[in-house]
Amino acid sequence: MNQERMIAEGKLAVLRHDLHEAELSATAARDLTRERLNPWEPDIVDGCDTATSLLELKRLHELREKIISLRAQIEKLEEALGL
């Protein structure tokens, strides 16, 4: 039982680390998306890189899904460990 708890705690630590990395990546992707869609540009055709922004937005969506999944896994492990 003690060994199972240690394994679960190790998994929890890895999930928390992965969640932190995904949150940092999502913040960067969000900022890059906003930067490419320059709100101060008078004409979206002239100054906005919508193709790059779309790629970043897709990446942000994938990261969001990963974050949701990681949070759910962390919650399950915390419940199993009684945290």
C-alpha positions in Angstrom: 0.0 0.0 0.0 2.8 2.4 0.9 4.5 1.7 -2.5 1.2 2.4 -4.3 0.9 5.7 -2.5 4.4 6.7 -3.5 3.7 5.9 -7.1 0.5 7.9 -7.0 2.4 10.9 -5.4 5.0 10.6 -8.1 2.3 10.7 -10.8 0.7 13.7 -9.0 4.0 15.6 -9.0 4.5 14.9 -12.7 0.9 16.0 -13.5 1.4 19.2 -11.5 4.6 19.9 -13.4 3.0 19.2 -16.8 0.1 21.5 -15.8 2.4 24.3 -14.9 4.2 23.9 -18.2 0.9 23.8 -20.1 -0.3 26.9 -18.3 2.9 28.8 -19.2 2.7 27.7 -22.8 -1.0 28.7 -23.0 -0.1 32.2 -21.6 2.5 32.6 -24.3 0.2 31.4 -27.1 -2.5 33.8 -25.9 -0.1 36.7 -25.9 1.3 35.8 -29.3 -2.3 35.6 -30.7 -3.1 39.0 -29.3 0.1 40.4 -30.6 -0.5 39.2 -34.1 -4.1 40.6 -34.0 -3.0 44.1 -33.4 -6.0 46.0 -31.9 -4.5 49.4 -32.6 -4.0 48.7 -36.3 -6.6 50.8 -38.3 -7.0 48.2 -41.0 -6.9 44.4 -40.2 -5.6 43.8 -43.7 -2.5 46.0 -43.3 -1.1 45.2 -40.0 -2.5 41.9 -38.7 -0.8 38.5 -39.2 -4.0 36.4 -39.1 -2.4 33.3 -40.5 0.2 33.1 -37.6 -2.5 34.2 -35.2 -4.7 31.3 -36.3 -1.9 28.8 -35.8 -1.3 30.2 -32.3 -5.1 30.1 -31.5 -5.2 26.4 -32.6 -2.2 25.7 -30.3 -3.9 27.6 -27.5 -7.0 25.4 -28.0 -5.0 22.2 -27.7 -3.2 23.5 -24.6 -6.6 24.4 -23.1 -7.8 20.9 -23.6 -4.6 19.5 -22.1 -5.0 21.8 -19.1 -8.6 20.6 -18.5 -7.5 17.0 -18.7 -4.5 17.5 -16.4 -6.7 19.2 -13.8 -9.2 16.4 -13.9 -6.4 13.8 -13.5 -4.9 15.8 -10.6 -8.3 16.0 -8.9 -8.7 12.2 -9.1 -5.3 11.5 -7.7 -5.7 14.0 -4.9 -9.0 12.3 -4.0 -7.4 8.9 -4.1 -4.6 10.1 -1.9 -7.0 11.9 0.5 -5.4 15.3 -0.1 
